[in-house]
Each structure stands twice: as C-alpha cells, then as structure tokens.
Amino acid sequence: MDALDRQILDLLRRDARMPYTEIADEVGTSEGTVRNRVERMTEDGVIERFTVATRTGNVKAMIEIGVDVAVNTTTMSDRLAEWEQVDFVWQVSGEDDIVLVVDAADTQGVNELITRARELDEVIETKTRLILDERRG
C-alpha cells in the first residue's frame, strides 16, 4: 500500500458509495486508477467489505467480554460475528478479550445480547457501554 491507496481508503471510509470519478478528482488521478486500486485492495483483503452506517434511533453499545484463558478467541469471534445485531467483533488486548459493537432496537435488545453472551460457557464476565454519540473520522 502506498500513499495513494491510503488516500482512497480514507475517502471510502467516510463514504463507501463515493463515485470513483469523485475520488479520482480528490486524489488527483484517473477514475481507472481508482477502480483498479479498489479492486486490487478488495482482492488482497485490505478492503474487507463495504458497509452502511445508519442513524436508526436504535441503541448502540459495546459489550466487552472476558473469556477463559483456554478459549480460542478467533473461533469464538467468528461465532459471535454471526449474531444478527452485531456490527463488529474486535479481539482486543487488556482486561477484556473480545468487544462486540451492537446495534439493537432498544435497551431490551442490548440486554438480550448481554444475557446471550453470559450464557456461553467460555465467558467469564461482561461489561457494557452504551454508545451515546458517534462521529466519523
């Protein structure tokens, strides 16, 4: 990855639907160059997916999960990522091992996810933080 790739990624992070022609104008190159670079970064796994950020009035939260030391956190993260209301699963260092970023219809939905996580044999503890506001960088 070079500086041009990073500029393209920065623009796509802010607006994944930005037309390649606009990206090309912003970074000072051709539309074809942008298209080729996005395709290459997608094929190489640098770009994992294009997503939509919403403001639905839902309750967003981070559920921090501590697991037993013998647990394979990659395998567990893959399972948790399949839960419908989970937007992201992060494996993290520090006090907790896994963080779920969830988007639920209401606090009851968040509570149901917390309960579901606590019912897993591998889980030792959970902590939850409601996301009060969100800004894109």
PyMOL commands that set and color helices and strands:
alter all, ss='L'
color gray80, all
select helices_A, chain A and resi 3-14+20-27+31-43+73-81+107-118
alter helices_A, ss='H'
color red, helices_A
select strands_A, chain A and resi 59-67+86-91+98-104+123-131
alter strands_A, ss='S'
color yellow, strands_A
deselect
rebuild
show_as cartoon
